[in-house]
Amino acid sequence: MNIPIWPGSSSFFPGLTPFGFYDNDYQFQTEADKVANWCARRLGYPLMEIELQDINFYTAFEEAVTVYGNEVYQWKIRENFFSMQGNSTGSSFNNQVITPNLGSTVRLAQTYAVEAGSGGNVTQYTASFDMIPGVQDYDLKAIMSSSYGITSSIEVKKIFYEQAPAIVRYFDPYAGTGTGIQSLLETFGFGQMSPGINFLLMPIYFDVQKIQAIELNDQIRKSAYSFDLINNKLRIFPIPNHDSKMFFHYILVDERNSTIPLSGSGLGPGKITDVSNVPYNNPVFGLINTVGRQWIYQYALSICKEMLAYIRGKYSTVPIPGAEVTLNQADLLTDARTEKEKLLEILRATLSDASRKTQLENQALEAENVQKTLNNVPMGIYVF
């Protein structure tokens, strides 16, 4: 069986690559035969035969372009995924400038806001129960089950059991002495001129200290409003002496622990949730610059070496009249693997140097060095 090998030239047309990713790209079409010819010559043609066909060279070329695009876009995803998450998957990010945003940071902060009681992405509900005179202990689990039909775990966020704020007792609307400054007004001779309620402009710390004094008085001289909440048992102080309602805020523990974002959080179907659905497509070969194309050529040559090594590896020697020819399968395979690994290292290092972090560090270092240089410039002396 005489299988045709590289004849020295080729003619590319769409359909000769395995996947056809770039077959309709004019630049790829014009480069395909050039890459095939270059790789064949680098492998020793025409001094020696190359046991490859044109479709093998085209396959290597297509794979090299795809690997290059994957490496670039994987770096872009790593660099910007925190800002990409939650965006729509409907449009490609190819050749787009990614603007950093705080979307993921806000989503993370919302979980802390829930615990701080200042918002968040977990709904707070309100419930209440009737306090019974003389009854100090209440079972919130039993109350939620009997009154609201909720049997799942809840977490109480706030209990509204407290006396009126001190500020409402700041003024005495009858005697006019709520602020304790009536004597001060008398000292200035304003006592006979003021109405029943007296206001005198005082420093703000005076108001703060007055409120603290009222609260401290209530705490020491009165039975303070307080409570203990242990597990689902609520004990209130002082013991109720009249019928009233107790209100409290709570959340459902299952909602807080859920790893599936609630409605309206920006994630879900049609949104970027992980690196697998970030909308990057194969690169457009015609838009890759000469630096990238040179990397692609070198990588395609390494793939061709690898393919040729596997082909020649089927036979360690080839008999010829009066002797044997030893094939270079081992050398080709070693070179191919080493070159591919080295090319990937170079590309990844280049991408790393182009990262936002590295660029900002370089700019900061440059600014520092410029400042040091300017500090050595003699300053002019002006005589007036």
N, C-alpha and C positions, 0 to 999 in steps of 0.2 A: 504494500500500500504506500503510494507516494503522496505524502501530505505536503501541500505547498507551504513554503516558508517565505520570509521577507524577501521580496524581489528587488527592493531598492527604491520603490516609490509607492504611493498610495493615492487614493482619491476619496475623500470623506463625503458622505451625504447622510442626512438624517436617517436614523434607524440602525446605525452601526454600533451604537453604545448600548450597554445593558439596560439602563434606565431612561435614557433620552432626556436627562435633566436640562442639558444645554444644547441639544441638537439644533434648535431653532435660533440660537444666538449666533449672529453673523461672525462676531469676533472668534467665537469658539470654532466655528466651521473653518475659518481661514487659518487658525492656529493648529488645528488637529493634525494636518499632514506635516506641518513644520515640526511639531513636537515628535511625531512618529519618526521622521527622518533624522532629527537630532539625537533621539534616544538610540536609534539603530547605529548611528555613527559612533556614539559614545560607547556602545557595547562591542565595537570592533568591525562593523561593516564598513567597507566591502572586503577587508583583509580576511575576515572569517564570516562564515554564515551565521545568521541569527535565526534561531528556531522559533520565531514569533511571526504572527500575521498582523495585518493592519488593525484588525479588531482588538488584538491584545494591546496595542499601543493606545488605541482610542479608549479602551477600558481603563488603562492606567491614568490617562489624562483626565477622564471624567472623575475617577476616584480622587485624584489629587485635588481637583477643584472643590469637590465636596468636603474633603477633609479640611481644607483650608477654611472654607466657609463655616464648618462646624466648630473649628477651634476659635475663630473670631467671634461667632455668635454665642458660644458657650461662655467666653470671657465677658461679653456684653451682658449676658444674663446674670453671671456672678456679680458683676459690677453694679447692676441696677435693679436686681430682683426685688429689693425692699421697696423700691418705688413702683415697680411694674405690677406687683401683686394687687389684684382687685381691678385692674384695667380690663377693657374689653378684649376678647380674642378675635374680634371681627376684622381687624385690619393688621397688615403686616408691619413689623417694626424695622424691616430692612431699610437701610439708608435713612433712618430717622434719628434725629437728635433726641436722646432721652433726657427729659427734664426731671431732676430729683423732686420728690414731693414728700409730704409728711403723712400720707394716707396710712401707711402701716404703723407709723409712730403713734398716730391718733388712735388707731384701733387697739394698740397695745396699752395706751394710756387709759382707754375706756375701762379696761379691766380693773385698773387701780381706782378709777373714779367711782366704780360700784362700791368698793370697800370704803372709800372716803365719804360716800354719801353725797357726791357732787355731780352725779350724772352717770354716764356709762351706758353699756349696751345690754343691761339686764333690767327688766321691768321691776319696779318696786310697787307692791300692792298695799292696800290699806284694809285693815280689818279692825273689828271692835268687839267687845263683850261687855255684859252688864256686871258691874261690881255690886256685890251684896254686902250690906252693912254687917260688920263683924267678921267677914271672911277675908283672910289675908292671902291665902294660897290659891293659885289657879293653874290648871293644866291646859297649856296652849294647844297641845296636840289634840286633846279631846275636844276643845272648843273649835278648832279648825275642821275637824272631822264632822262634828255634829251640826255646826252652823254653816259651813261653807263647802262641805263635801270634799275637802282636800285631805288626802291620806299620805301624800308624798312629803318628803322632808322640806321644811322651811327654815329660813334663817331670819330672825328678827333684827331689823336694822335700827329702829328707833321706837321708844315707848313714850307716849305723851302722858306722863304722870309727873307733874310739877306745878308749883304754885305760879301765880302771876309774876312776870318779870319785875325786877326791882325798879325799873324806870317808871312803871305806872304808879309807884308810890313815892316818886321823887318829889312831887308837889302836894301840898295840902290845900285844896281849893277853898277851904272855909276859913282857917285861921291865918293863912298867908305866911306860915312859918315852915313850910315844907322843906325849904332849902337851908333853914337855920341862919338866915342873914337879916332877919327883921331888925335885930339890934344894930347891925351895920348900917342899915338905912336910917335908923334913928340918929346914929352918930353923925351922918351927913346932913341931917335935918330934912330928910325926905319922907320920914315916917308918916306925917300928917297929910302928905300930898299924894301918896300912892293909893291905888284901889285895893280891893280885897286880895287880889293876887299880885304878888310883887316879883318883878324880874330885874335882876342886876347882872350885867355882863361880868362873867367870871372866867378864869382860864379853864381850858378843857380838862386839865388834870383834876380840877375841883369836882367836875361832874363825875369823872371816873372814880375818884375816891369816895364820893357820896354814895354811888351805886354799890361799891364794894362794902361800904359800911352797912348798908341796908341788908345785903346778902349775908354778911358775917353775923349781923344781929339775928337774922332769921335762923341761921344755922346753929347758933349757940343757945338762943333763948326760946326757940320754937321747935316743934317736932318737924324735922326736915322731910320733904317729899323725896323718897328714894325707892329703889327696888333692887332685888336680886333676881337674876335670870340664870338658872342652872339647868342645862339640858332643855327640857320643855316645861319646867316648873317655874312659875313666876310668883315671887313673894313681894308684896308691896308694903311700904311704910309711909305714913302711919296706917293703922288698920282703918278701913273705910267706916264711916259712921252715918252715911246716907247713900241713897241710890244714885248711881251715876254710871257713865260709860267710860271704858278705857279704850283708847285708840292706839294702834301701833302700825308701823310699816314693816313689811317683810318681803323677802324674795324667795322664789322656788329654787332650791339647791340644784335641781336637775338642769335648770336653765343656765345657771352660772357655770356649771361643770360641763355643759355641752360644748363639744368641739366644732359643731356645725354652727356657723354664724347665723344670727337671727335675721329676719327679713329687713331689708333696708341697710344692711351693713356694707354693701358694695361687693360681696362675694357671692358665688353661686354659679348656676349655669351660664355659660357665655363669658365668664370672667377668668382671669389668670389666677390659678390656685397653686400651681407648682411649676417647676422648670419644664415639665413635659408639655404644657400647653401654652408656653410663651410663643406668640405668633411670629417666628422667624422662618423664612423660606430659604431655599438654596440661593446662593448668591448669583447675581448677574455677572457672568464672566467679563462682559464688555466694560463693566464699571470697576474692575479690579486694576489697580495701578501696576506699574512695571515692577515695583518691589515685590508685590504679592505674586505676580506672574512668574517671576524668577524662582520664587519658593516653590510654586506649583510645578514648574519644569523639573526642578531637582527632585521633588517628591515623586513625580511620575517616572523619572529615570530609576529611582530606587525600587518602585513597584515593578518595573520591567525587569530589573536585575533579579528580583525575587521570583517572578514568574519563570524567567529563563533558568534560574537555579533549580526550580522544581522539575522543569522539563529535562534538564541535563542530568538531574539526580536519578533518573530512571536507569541510567547506564553509567557506571563509573569509568569504563573505558570503551572505546569504539575501535574495532579491528579494522586495519587497513592493510593493503598488500605488504607483507614483510614486516609488519610492526603493529603497535597499538597506540592509540591517542588517548591520553588521560584528560578527561573533561574537568573544568574548573567550577563544578557545582558548589563545593564547600566555600570557596573564596567568594563567589557571587552571593551566596546566601548570607554569609557573615557581613560583607560590605553592605548589602541591602538593609539588613536589620539595623546595623550601626548607623547608617546614613539616615534612615527614617527616624530613629530615636533622636539623633542629633538635630535634625530639621525641626522636629516637634519642640525640642528644648529651646531652640533659637526663637521660634515663633511665640512660644509661651512667655519667654523672657521679654520679648518685644512688647507683647500685649500687657504684661505686668508693668513694664516701665511707662506705658501709656495710661495706666489707671489713674483715676481721680486722686487717690491718696498720694501716689508717687509724684504726680504733677504738682500738687499743692505743696508737698515737701520740697520739691526742687525750686518752686517759686519763692518759698520762704527762705531757703538757703541762698538763692540768688539775691534777694532783697537784702539779706544780712551782709553778704559780701560786697554789694554795691555801697551799702552804708559805711562799711569799714574803709572802702576805697575813698569815698567822699570825705571821710574824716581826716584823711591824710592830705587833702588838697589845702594849700595855704589860703588863709582867709585874708581878704583885703583890709587894710587899715585906713580909715577915713578920718581926716583931720578937718575940723570945722573952725 
